[in-house]
Amino acid sequence: MRIRLAVGLAVLAVAVQAAPASAGGPLQGVTKRYVGSAVAVQHLEAEADYKAVLTREFDSVTPENEMKWGTVEAVRGQYDWSGADAIVAYAKKTGKSVRGHTLVWHSQLPDWVGGLEATELRQVVRDHVKTEAGRYRGKIRAWDVVNEAFNEDGTRRPTVFQEKLGDGYIADALRWAHQADPRAKLYINDYNIEGLNPKSDATYELVRSLKRQGVPIHGVGIQAHLSLMYGFPAGMKENIARFAALGLDVAITEADVRIPLPVTPEKLAAQADYFGQVWDACHAVKRCVEFTTWGFTDRHSWVPDVFPGEGAACLFDENLVPKPAYARLNHHGPRPR
């Protein structure tokens, strides 16, 4: 009993250090939407404080890299499911849902895939989608089946899939995923489609066409990688609403808000406003079912490596101390009705 009590006090100490006393409680308790975070298995396994905050705050997890093609099948026919399995097992143990990310994406793609001719490529894509979605059948709430298919002007991105397989590869991937796991919700996912613009228009036309064809498409993933260097996307609520009007779910899948360094209280307040506007836009539309951030702590954010001079993009800082953005969602966000 003493040992159990000591362990409990240690976990409590981590929680108190990582988050403020709050009548609102963890984020997963303040909304009926799924509230999630991208997760890296190495941090989940090695950092007790990281795991404690993740477990307390979120009810959904997205593998950050562990389900991408370059991770699970870097060498043709040789699968490594260790990271993905570990995250799925963690989710089951802690009662969380899993968002699968991602089955068909031109980035983090092994070189051997890009060198295939069209007929073989189509078979390989089919095998990959059905193998991975099938492995986790019944364990994945939603899949980002096709990721980042459009350019900024709304034209199709010239990926190896688009160039060799043509427009139909998206419908094919969705059908194969549905065959492998009929219960999973299937999404297309992209960035810079938060507001009304040519890219979101193209996404809208695509999913409307897929619905009309009877293709199993259930939702649109809006990444929401934002930056204080740019204005907040115009028409976000209206954009979410038009996707929902097609009979689709909408998910905020990768939210973060980059800050031009150095960080100041004023910039943190502006970041909180951006996060809050995304949160509010999602809650304004019933079929916006999920609010997921791309990681929750600046300790492991992807932003500094990709956007030099920007950072501090997450809800928690490097020491797992919550920022004003966390308070904005927790204390001032919509409550369950």
Salt bridges, closest charged atoms under 4 A:
GLU47 OE2 - HIS43 ND1 3.51
GLU47 OE1 - ARG299 NH1 2.82
GLU47 OE1 - HIS300 NE2 2.91
ASP49 OD2 - ARG299 NH2 2.89
GLU57 OE2 - ARG56 NE 2.93
GLU73 OE1 - HIS128 ND1 3.76
ASP85 OD2 - ARG135 NH2 2.69
GLU120 OE2 - ARG76 NH1 2.84
ASP127 OD1 - ARG126 NH1 3.70
GLU132 OE1 - HIS128 NE2 3.37
ASP144 OD1 - ARG99 NH2 2.85
ASP144 OD2 - HIS101 ND1 2.88
GLU152 OE2 - LYS199 NZ 2.85
ASP167 OD1 - ARG156 NH1 3.63
ASP172 OD2 - ARG122 NH2 3.11
ASP172 OD1 - ARG175 NH1 3.65
ASP190 OD1 - LYS199 NZ 3.29
ASP201 OD1 - ARG242 NH2 2.87
GLU205 OE1 - ARG208 NH2 2.66
ASP249 OD1 - ARG287 NE 2.97
GLU254 OE2 - HIS101 NE2 3.83
GLU254 OE1 - HIS225 NE2 2.74
ASP256 OD1 - HIS225 ND1 2.85
ASP280 OD2 - ARG328 NH2 2.36
GLU290 OE1 - ARG99 NH1 2.63
GLU290 OE1 - ARG141 NH1 3.05
ASP298 OD2 - LYS323 NZ 2.50
GLU310 OE1 - ARG258 NE 3.28
